[in-house]
Amino acid sequence: MRSAADIRQRWLDRLPLMITRPGMWASTGQAFDWMARGLLGDLCFLDEREADQAAVERVLRSYGKLGVAGPFIAMFGEERNCVDEVASVFAEQFHRLGYLQVERVLDADEWHDLNAGLQRRFDGREVRRGEVEACYGSPSLVIGRRVLCYAGSSNGPGWLFFDCFEDHGPGEYVAGAGRYEWRRNEDPLVRAVRRPAPDFEAGLVLTLYGKVMRWGPGWWLDQPDGLSDEQQAIAAQLSAVEASDPSQSLGQQSR
């Protein structure tokens, strides 16, 4: 019979694969949440780290009663699977407890440089994955080929996440073959940046792509923050027209 140490090592050997390729272990964000909570609980139980597990549970509860996947589903819809984003949340917690190793841990200066001007660089702008890596260097961890994780020290404020996403759609039609063919985009757009904050929404920075994914092409009518004075005036005028004549449904038509 194998020992508890053998079982523990088996779990630790499996963990990096589970985190970096979460889609092979769970089909939804909720399913990955349940699985990761179970593994973390088992490791903490075996290592007699109940206090550490309780601290992680407090972090996870901050995502709401629908679990870690809840805020992502609320933002982007259930059809846009958030399993990679959920895995990134657990990656930070496993790393904090020493169960997961990463390629790079940012020092204080690197962390400051990365955080400086995030709002200005990403809010309402179009940014691709390659631009992030060119600006900030290699990520600490890449999850599912599209979530870039930059890890601070274990006693630091937390991690930064750059969530890239590509809407697959039906793919490109192949003439003469009678079928659609999907090709992976190796440099997808960033839709959101997640940074340490008191709550999920406060730590979120949406790119232009992310805002369109969240609110539709007419997002700027109802979300004027960050617009120029002229753009805000136009949005206010169009919203007033819609309010006075609901049949126009300007916001819905633009989305």
C-alpha positions as CSV (number, residue, x, y, z in Angstrom):
1,M,0.0,0.0,0.0
2,R,1.3,3.5,-0.9
3,S,2.0,6.0,1.8
4,A,0.4,9.4,2.4
5,A,3.6,10.9,1.1
6,D,3.2,9.0,-2.2
7,I,-0.4,10.3,-2.5
8,R,0.7,13.8,-1.7
9,Q,3.4,13.8,-4.3
10,R,1.0,12.4,-6.9
11,W,-1.3,15.4,-6.3
12,L,1.6,17.8,-6.5
13,D,2.8,16.3,-9.8
14,R,-0.7,16.6,-11.2
15,L,-1.3,20.2,-10.1
16,P,0.8,22.1,-12.7
17,L,-0.8,20.1,-15.5
18,M,-4.3,20.8,-14.1
19,I,-3.6,24.5,-13.8
20,T,-1.9,25.1,-17.1
21,R,-4.4,23.0,-19.1
22,P,-7.6,23.3,-17.1
23,G,-9.8,22.6,-20.1
24,M,-8.5,19.0,-20.1
25,W,-9.8,18.5,-16.5
26,A,-13.1,20.4,-16.4
27,S,-15.5,21.6,-19.1
28,T,-16.8,24.6,-17.1
29,G,-15.5,27.2,-14.7
30,Q,-17.8,25.9,-12.0
31,A,-16.6,22.3,-12.4
32,F,-13.0,23.4,-12.1
33,D,-13.8,25.4,-9.0
34,W,-15.2,22.4,-7.3
35,M,-12.3,20.2,-8.3
36,A,-9.6,22.7,-7.3
37,R,-11.3,23.4,-3.9
38,G,-11.3,19.7,-3.2
39,L,-7.6,19.3,-4.1
40,L,-6.6,22.3,-2.0
41,G,-8.6,21.0,0.9
42,D,-7.0,17.6,0.7
43,L,-3.5,19.0,0.6
44,C,-4.2,21.3,3.6
45,F,-5.8,18.5,5.5
46,L,-2.8,16.2,4.9
47,D,-0.3,18.9,5.8
48,E,-2.4,20.1,8.9
49,R,-2.8,23.6,7.4
50,E,-6.5,24.2,8.3
51,A,-5.8,27.9,9.1
52,D,-4.2,28.4,5.7
53,Q,-7.2,26.7,4.0
54,A,-9.6,29.0,5.9
55,A,-7.7,32.0,4.7
56,V,-8.0,30.8,1.1
57,E,-11.7,30.1,1.6
58,R,-12.2,33.8,2.6
59,V,-10.6,34.9,-0.6
60,L,-12.8,32.5,-2.7
61,R,-15.9,33.6,-0.9
62,S,-15.3,37.2,-2.0
63,Y,-16.3,36.1,-5.5
64,G,-19.8,35.6,-4.4
65,K,-22.3,32.8,-3.8
66,L,-22.0,31.5,-7.3
67,G,-18.3,30.7,-6.7
68,V,-15.2,31.9,-8.5
69,A,-16.9,31.5,-11.9
70,G,-19.8,33.7,-10.9
71,P,-18.4,37.2,-11.7
72,F,-17.0,36.0,-15.1
73,I,-20.3,34.5,-16.1
74,A,-22.1,37.7,-15.0
75,M,-19.8,39.8,-17.2
76,F,-19.4,37.8,-20.3
77,G,-22.1,35.2,-20.3
78,E,-22.2,31.5,-19.7
79,E,-21.5,30.6,-23.3
80,R,-18.0,32.1,-23.0
81,N,-16.3,29.5,-20.9
82,C,-14.3,30.9,-18.0
83,V,-12.4,27.8,-17.0
84,D,-9.0,29.3,-17.6
85,E,-9.8,32.4,-15.6
86,V,-11.1,30.3,-12.7
87,A,-7.9,28.3,-12.9
88,S,-5.8,31.4,-12.6
89,V,-7.5,32.4,-9.3
90,F,-6.6,29.0,-7.9
91,A,-3.1,29.2,-9.3
92,E,-2.4,32.2,-7.2
93,Q,-3.7,30.5,-4.0
94,F,-1.8,27.2,-4.7
95,H,1.4,29.3,-5.2
96,R,0.8,31.3,-2.0
97,L,0.7,28.0,-0.1
98,G,3.9,26.7,-1.7
99,Y,2.2,23.9,-3.7
100,L,2.7,25.5,-7.2
101,Q,5.9,26.7,-8.7
102,V,6.1,29.4,-11.4
103,E,8.7,30.4,-13.9
104,R,9.1,34.0,-12.7
105,V,8.3,36.0,-9.5
106,L,8.4,39.7,-9.9
107,D,10.5,41.8,-7.5
108,A,9.3,45.0,-6.0
109,D,10.6,47.2,-8.8
110,E,9.2,45.0,-11.6
111,W,5.8,44.9,-9.8
112,H,5.7,48.7,-9.5
113,D,6.6,49.1,-13.2
114,L,3.9,46.7,-14.2
115,N,1.2,48.3,-12.1
116,A,2.1,51.9,-13.1
117,G,-0.4,53.2,-15.6
118,L,-2.4,50.0,-16.1
119,Q,-5.6,52.0,-16.4
120,R,-4.2,54.4,-19.0
121,R,-2.6,51.6,-21.0
122,F,-5.6,49.2,-21.1
123,D,-8.9,50.9,-20.3
124,G,-10.9,51.1,-23.5
125,R,-7.9,50.4,-25.7
126,E,-7.1,47.5,-28.0
127,V,-4.2,45.4,-26.8
128,R,-2.9,42.0,-28.0
129,R,-1.2,39.3,-26.0
130,G,2.1,39.9,-27.8
131,E,2.1,43.6,-26.7
132,V,1.7,42.6,-23.1
133,E,4.7,40.2,-23.2
134,A,6.8,42.7,-25.2
135,C,6.1,45.4,-22.5
136,Y,6.3,43.3,-19.3
137,G,8.4,40.3,-20.3
138,S,7.7,36.6,-19.9
139,P,4.7,35.9,-17.7
140,S,5.1,33.8,-14.5
141,L,2.5,31.3,-15.8
142,V,0.3,30.9,-18.9
143,I,-3.0,29.2,-18.5
144,G,-4.8,27.6,-21.4
145,R,-2.6,29.6,-23.8
146,R,-4.6,32.8,-23.2
147,V,-4.4,33.9,-19.5
148,L,-1.1,35.6,-18.7
149,C,-0.3,35.5,-15.0
150,Y,2.3,37.8,-13.4
151,A,3.2,36.7,-9.9
152,G,4.3,39.0,-7.1
153,S,6.1,37.6,-4.0
154,S,4.2,35.3,-1.8
155,N,3.8,38.0,0.9
156,G,3.0,40.7,-1.7
157,P,-0.3,42.2,-2.8
158,G,-1.2,39.4,-5.2
159,W,-1.0,38.6,-8.9
160,L,-1.9,40.4,-12.1
161,F,-3.8,38.6,-14.8
162,F,-4.2,39.5,-18.5
163,D,-7.2,37.7,-19.9
164,C,-7.0,37.2,-23.6
165,F,-10.0,35.8,-25.6
166,E,-10.9,34.9,-29.1
167,D,-14.5,34.5,-30.2
168,H,-14.3,31.4,-32.4
169,G,-17.6,31.7,-34.3
170,P,-18.1,29.2,-37.2
171,G,-14.6,29.7,-38.5
172,E,-13.5,30.5,-42.0
173,Y,-15.3,28.8,-44.9
174,V,-13.1,26.6,-47.0
175,A,-14.1,27.0,-50.7
176,G,-14.6,23.7,-52.5
177,A,-14.5,21.7,-49.2
178,G,-18.0,22.6,-48.1
179,R,-17.0,23.2,-44.5
180,Y,-15.8,25.8,-42.0
181,E,-12.3,25.6,-40.6
182,W,-11.2,27.3,-37.4
183,R,-7.6,28.5,-37.0
184,R,-6.1,29.5,-33.7
185,N,-5.1,33.1,-33.4
186,E,-1.6,33.0,-31.8
187,D,-1.9,36.7,-30.8
188,P,-5.4,37.2,-29.4
189,L,-6.8,40.4,-28.0
190,V,-6.8,41.1,-24.3
191,R,-10.3,41.6,-23.0
192,A,-9.6,42.3,-19.3
193,V,-6.8,43.0,-16.8
194,R,-7.4,41.8,-13.2
195,R,-5.3,43.3,-10.4
196,P,-5.4,43.1,-6.6
197,A,-8.3,45.0,-5.2
198,P,-10.9,44.8,-2.4
199,D,-13.4,43.2,-4.7
200,F,-13.6,41.8,-8.2
201,E,-15.1,44.8,-9.9
202,A,-12.7,47.3,-8.4
203,G,-9.7,45.3,-9.7
204,L,-11.0,45.0,-13.2
205,V,-9.8,47.0,-16.2
206,L,-11.6,46.3,-19.5
207,T,-10.1,46.9,-22.9
208,L,-12.3,48.1,-25.7
209,Y,-12.7,44.5,-26.8
210,G,-13.7,43.6,-23.2
211,K,-16.2,46.4,-23.0
212,V,-17.9,45.3,-26.2
213,M,-18.0,41.7,-25.0
214,R,-19.5,42.8,-21.7
215,W,-22.0,45.5,-22.9
216,G,-22.2,45.2,-26.7
217,P,-21.1,47.8,-29.3
218,G,-23.3,50.4,-27.7
219,W,-21.5,50.1,-24.3
220,W,-20.5,53.7,-24.4
221,L,-24.1,55.0,-24.1
222,D,-24.4,53.5,-20.6
223,Q,-20.8,53.4,-19.6
224,P,-19.4,56.9,-20.3
225,D,-16.4,56.7,-17.9
226,G,-13.2,57.3,-19.8
227,L,-14.8,59.0,-22.8
228,S,-13.9,62.5,-23.9
229,D,-16.2,65.4,-23.1
230,E,-17.5,65.4,-26.6
231,Q,-18.2,61.6,-26.6
232,Q,-19.9,61.9,-23.2
233,A,-22.1,64.7,-24.6
234,I,-23.1,62.6,-27.6
235,A,-23.8,59.6,-25.3
236,A,-26.0,61.8,-23.1
237,Q,-27.9,63.1,-26.1
238,L,-28.6,59.7,-27.5
239,S,-29.6,58.4,-24.1
240,A,-32.1,61.3,-23.8
241,V,-33.6,60.5,-27.2
242,E,-34.0,56.9,-26.2
243,A,-35.6,57.9,-22.8
244,S,-38.1,60.2,-24.5
245,D,-38.9,57.7,-27.3
246,P,-38.4,54.1,-26.1
247,S,-39.4,52.7,-29.4
248,Q,-36.1,53.9,-30.8
249,S,-34.2,51.5,-28.5
250,L,-30.9,53.1,-29.4
251,G,-28.9,51.2,-26.9
252,Q,-30.2,47.9,-28.0
253,Q,-29.8,48.6,-31.7
254,S,-26.2,49.6,-31.2
255,R,-25.5,46.4,-29.3
